[in-house]
């Protein structure tokens, strides 16, 4: 079956864009993580510090034109630090109150954070004088960090990490804002593996998608990081687990982002941030951005790299850290991140087709006598005028504009084309593509990792007498080779005669590769 796919990007300099505010302003924090829009102002949230080790939550109110209005700080009484780290860790209750998933430390144990919740009124000007603390193993050494916290049907779904017996676990909890818990579920990834949760996201069916980094061989110099998506039901019971970036590869798969899509599936993004050099994992100088579409059963429908698409927009940044991906009111997506050459913002469709890409560096930081060691975007929102507001952190070197070194947060307001300077989109390439695309050829290999058997479900768009399935091990040795008689089938392959390890399943036509999928065998 054939589909006509048309993607036309038309540049229009409309009055909406001309009316949008654009600004860059430093905030009185050492990191600004989240921004919230109100009817007449913006409010940024970040971390401030009264000493190098004593943090507080810093609030800064700005006008819609980016002018500083007021600022204030919050630190829970009797604690050494009160902080939050992730932009998705702020939620709104049904009554309109704001809840921050944070972490606190008490003197003298300032190196042992404990997860907590802080409840404020709607504009954060009043702390509502109660919180709860998650302390799962009070008598044992542990470290707990806050991660993210959606509000569902009046209940709080909370995700965190804790360390116990030198091993890090991930945990999901459901309860109310007063600390009463309905249930708690913990997750692990085997021996020599530590889990660090990133986000918890509502799923289409009322359950949740739970994203984690798995750090394999944690105590070794060859430590390898991969990401996993865990699907749980509304009671935290695991239903499936998938590794879209692969397991055991020479490249890491890190900094996962995930959004539900309108077709009932999920789009995830990650970076191959580190590479194995034969001794250990080091920064990958060619790190790029990857996308995959996952269906409701945890099957990967497709995977692609968008580096060439980004370069079409004269943005050559390598992507080390994608930080946030959000859905826009026009049903497209915005992704923000930073890398070796600075910040990048990309607008995409829900199938990861690039609509535009921007490298963002404010002119205040471009002077050769006043440069930023780094200026990283952490949080983004769509604003009521159709633009984009971003928050982040800059480490500025001394120069003409900044006489002293400065580590500070910032707020960046862009228009709907991601422009800081008015009309920057007028120089964009005009992309107009019209082509016929055949129904996708696919191959699903599951379960992955596999134990006693593996299922290979394939479909091709062309019938051929020279279709074959080849399975090889990591050294390239062919362990299975079968001619295929039909263009669509499902093969169940017992694995009892194969040793543990990584294998490559390749679908070929006329001895040329169509699709390759990786599978891990663990017995």
N, C-alpha and C positions, 0 to 999 in steps of 0.2 A: 504494500500500500504506500502511496506517495502523498507527501504533504508539500504544499507551497509555503515556503518560509520567507517572509519579507521583513527586513529590518531597515528602517530608514531613520536616520538621525538628522533632524532639520534644525538649523540654528535660527532662532527668532529672538530679536532684541525687544522684548515686550515691556510694557509699562510696569508689570509686576516686579521684574528684575530691577528696573531703575528705581523703584520705590523701596527696595530692600536695603536695610542697614548692613554695612560690612565694617568690621573693626577687629583689632587685635589689642588686648590689654593684659598686662601682668597682674596677677592676683597675689594677695598677701599670704601665700602658702608656700610650702616647698613641693607640693604636688596637688593639682586640682583634678579630681576624678570624675565628677558628675556635674551637669548643669540642668536646672529645672526652669521652665518658662511659666511665668504668671501673667495675668492680664496686662500689667503695666511695668514689668521688670523681669530680669533674669536673676536666678540665685545659683551661685556655684558653691560646691561642697568639695573640700579637700582636706589635706593634712597640714597642720601648722605645728610648730615646735617651739617650746620654751627653753629647750636645751637640746643638745645633739641626740639625746635618747628619750626625751619626754614629749610625746606627741599629743595633740588634741585635734578635734574636728573643727575646721575653720569654715565659716560661712561668709560669703561676700555677695552683696546685692548690687546689681548693675541696672542702669536704665536700658531701654530698648536700643539706644544709640551707643551703648557701651561705656557710659560715664559711671564712675564709682559713686555709690550712694552711701551704704553703711556696711559694716562688717562686725562680726562677733565670733567668739570661740566657745567650745563646750568641752569640758573634761569632767568625767564622773568623779564625785567626791571620794577621797581616800585612795584613788587609783594613781598609779605612776603614769600610765598612758591610757588614752581612750582614742581609738582610731577605727577607720574602715578603709578598705583597699580597692574593692571592685565597684565599678559604676552600676552594676546590676544589683547591688546590695541595698538599694533603697526602694521601699514599696509604700503604697498608699492603702490604708484600711478602708472599709466600706463607709466609715464615718468621715473620711477625709483626712484623718491623722496620718502622719508620716512615720515610718518605722525604718530604722537603720540597723542592718546586721553588722555588728562590729566586733572588736576585740579589745580586751582590757588587760592590763597587768597591775599587780599589786606589789608594793615594796614589801620585802626586799627581793622578791622573785621576779625581777624585771625582764628576765629572758624567757619567761614562760607565759605566753599569751593564753587567755581564756575567752571563748566565744560568748558574746552577749548581745542583747537587743536594746535599743534606745528608742523610746517613743516620744514624738514631738507633736505640737499642733501643726496645722497645714503649712505654715510658712516658716517653721523651725525657730520661731521667736520664743517659744515656751517649751521647756522640757516637762513632760507630764509625770515626772517624779516616780517612775518605777521601771524596772528592767528585769530581765531574767538572764541567768548565766547557765550555759551548758558545760557541765563539769563531769564527764562520764567516768573518770577514773581518779577520784580525788586523792587517793593514797599512793598513786603511782606517777612516775614521771610522764608527762604528756604535753603536747603542744596543740592547741586548737586555734584555727583561723576561721574567720567568717568567709563566706563565698557569695551566695546569692539567695534570694528569698522572695519568691512570688507569693501573692495572697490569692487563695482559691476558696471561693464560697465561705469567706470569713475566716478561714483557717490559714495559718502560716506554714508554708513548706520551706524548710530551712536546710541548707547543705553546708557541711563543714568537714575539716580533717582533724584527726587526732592521732598522736603517736603513743604507742604502748609497747614495751619490751623491744625498743629499738626498731619498730615497724610502724609505718604510717598507714592509716586506714581512712576510707571515706565513709561518710554517714549522711543519711537523710532522716529528718524528723518532721512530724506534723504535730502542731499544737496551736494554742491561741497566744495572743500577744502577752498574756500574763505568765507564761511559762508552763502551763499545764500541757503535757504531751499526750497525744493519742497513740502514737507508735513511733518506733525508731528502727532503722535498718542499717546495717553495716556491710561494707563491700571490701573484698580483697582481690589481689591478683597473683597469688602464689608465692613460693619461696624466692628470696632475692629480689622482691619487687615491692615498691612503695607506691601507693596511690595518692594523688593530689587532685582533689576536685576543682573544677573550673566553674561550671554553671549547672543550674537545674532549670529546665525549661518545660512549660506545660505542653503535653502531647495532644494530638488531635482527638484521642479517645478518652481523655480525662485522666490519663496517667502522666508520667513525667519522663523526660529525657535527661540523663545524668551524665555530664561529660567530665572526663578525668584525664590527667597525665599519669601514665604508668612509667616509673623509673626502674628499669631492670638492672640487676647487679649493682645495687645502690652503693655498695662499699668499694667498688672497683673503679679504676681509672677508665675502663671501657664502658661505663654506665650509658645505657641507651634509653632515650625517652620516646615513647609512642603515645598516641592518644586513643581513647576508647569512648564509645557511646554506649551507655547502659540504659535500656528501656525498662521502666518499672511501672506497675499498675498504681492505682490510687491508694494502695496500702504499702507501697515501697517494695513489693515483691518483684524480683528480677524476672523479666520475660525474655529478653535477649541481650546479647552483647556483641558489638561489631568493632573492628579496627579498620576504618576506611583507608588509613594511610599505610597499612601493612604492618607486619611484625618482623623484627629481626633483620631489617634492612640496613644497608650501609649509611642511610640517611635517617635522621630523626623525623618524627611527625609531631609537631607541637603547636601550642597556642590555638586550640580548636575554637571555632565559632560555629553556631548552629541556629537555624531559624526554620520554623514550620512553613511550608509553602502551600499555595492555594490549591494545588493538585492532590493534596492529601499526603504528600511526601515531606521530606526534610532535606534542606540544603546545608551542607557543612563545608567549612573551609579550614585549611591548616597550612603550615609552612614547613619546608624541609630545612629547618634552621641550623642543624648541626650535621656534620659528616664524619665518618670514621676514617682516621688517617693511618690505620694499622696498629695504633697504640691506644688511642683514646678518641672521644668525640670532641671536635673543635668546631668553631664557627664556620659555617659553609659560605664561602664568598659568592656562590652562585645561588643562594637561597631564593626560592620563588614561591608563588602562591598557588595552591591546589584547591579544587572543588570536587565534591561528589554529591550525587543525589541518592538518598536512602529511602526505601519504601517503608510501609508500616510494619513489615515483617523483619526488618533489619537487613534487607538485601540491598547491595549496592547496584544501582541501575546504570550509572555511568560515572566516569572520572575524567577530569581534564585540568590542564595547566593553562593559566591565562596570561603568561608573561608576554607572549608575542602581541596579544591584544592590547596590553597596557602600553607597550612600546609604540603602537600605532598613534597613541596620544602624546608622543614625545616625552614620555615619562619612563626613564630607564632604571628606576629605583629597584634594587633587590629588596624583597619583603622578608624581614626577619620576624617581625611581631605584628600580626593582625590583632587589633584590640577590641573592636566592636563592629557588629553587623546588625542593622535595623531595617525594618520594613517601612516604606514610605506610604503616604496617602495615595500615590498613583500605582501602588502595588509592586513597584520596583524596590530595589535594595540599595542601601549605602553601606560600604565597608570602609573603615578607617584603620590605619596601621602606620608603622614606621620601620625604617631599615637603615642601611648603610649610608644613604644619601639624604635622609630626612623623612618627612611625613608624606603620606599618600592617602588620597580619598578617591574611591572608585564607586561609580553608580553602575548597577548591574540589573539585568532581568532576574527572575526567579530560576532561570536555567544557566546563570553565570555568564550571560553574554554581556560584554562591556559596552555601556552606553557612553560613558566618558571617564577619564582618569585625570587626576591633578596631583602634581607635586607641590606641597604647601610649605613655604618658608616666608614668614613676614619680612618686609623690607628692613625693619629695625634690626633683624638678626643677620642680614646679608652683607653688611659693611665689612671690608677686609680688616678694619681696625676694631671690630666689635662683633665677633662671631660666636655662635652657640656650639658648645661641645656636643650637645644634643637638644632637640626640642621635639618631644614625643607626644602625639595625640593619644589620649586614653578613653575619652567618652564623647559620644555624639548624640544629638537629637535633631529631629525635624522641627522647625519653628513655625509659628502660625502664619508667617508671611511667605512660607514655601522655601525658606532658606535652610541652612545647616549651622548649628552652633556646636563647637568642639571645646573640649577642655584637655589640659595636658600639663606637662612639666618641661621646663627648660633649664639647662645648665649653661650659663652665659660666661664667656671669657671677657676679661677687661679690655676696653678700647675706648674710642671717642664717645660712643653713646652710653656706655656703661663703664665707669671708671674702676669699678671693683667687680670681682667674681661674684656671681649671683646664681643660686639655685632657687627657682621660683615656679609657681604654677602660672597658667595663663588661660584666657578665654579667647576663642577665635570665632567670629561670626562671618559666614560666607553666604553668598546668594544661592539660588537654586541650581546653578551650574558649577558650584564649588569654587567660585571666584572671590578672592579677597580684593582684587582691583576690578573696578567696574569694566565690563565688556571683555574680560579675558577670553570668554568663550567664542568671540568673533574670529579668533585665529585658529579655532579647532579644525581638524580635518572633518570634512563632510563624508560620513560613512553611509553609503547607500548600497545595500547588498540584496540581490534578488536571485534566489537559486532554488532548484528542486532538490529536496532532501529525502532520500528513501527512508523507510522505517528502520529504526536503529537495529544494527546487529548487536547481539548481547550474549554474554555468558555469565551465569551466576554460579559461584562455587561456595557451597556451604555444607555443614556448619564450618565455621572458621574462627578459631582453631578447631580442627577435627580430631576425633579419637578413633573410633572403630570403623568409620566409613566416611566417604565424602560424596556429595551429590553435585553433579555437573549438569546444569540446565542451560542449553544453548539454543539460539535461534539465529539464522542467517537470512539475508534478503535475496540470495541467489542460490538456485539449485546447482550443484556441481557434483560430478563423479569423483572429484579429487579433493573432497573434504575430509579432514582428519583431525583427531585429537591427540596431542602429544603432551606427556607429563615428564618433566625433568627435575632433577634435584638441584641444589644450589651450586654444585660443581659443573652443571651442564650435562650430566649423564642422563640419557633417556631411560626411564623406567617403565613407560607405558606408551604404546603407540597403536592407535585404532583407526581404521577407516570408517567413515560415517556415511550411511546410506540416505539419510533424510536431512532436510534443512532445519528441522526442529526436533529436539528429543531431550530426554532426561536420563542420565547415566548414573547409576549407583555403584560406586567402586569401593569394595572392602579394602581396608588399609592394614590388615594384620601382618602382611609380609613386608611392609615398609617401615624403616626406622623413623624415630622422631626427627623433625627438622622442617626446613622450609622447602616447598616445591612450587613449580611453575606449571600451570595448566594452560596450554596454548591451542587455540583453534586455528587451523590452517586451511587455505584453499590454494591448490596448485603449488603446495609447499611454501606458500607465502603466509606470513602471520597476519591473522585478522584481529584477534583479541588475545591478550595474555592476562591471566589472573593468578595471584599468589594465594597459597594456602599453607597453613602451619599445621603440622601433625604433632599432637601431644597425647601420649597414652598414659 
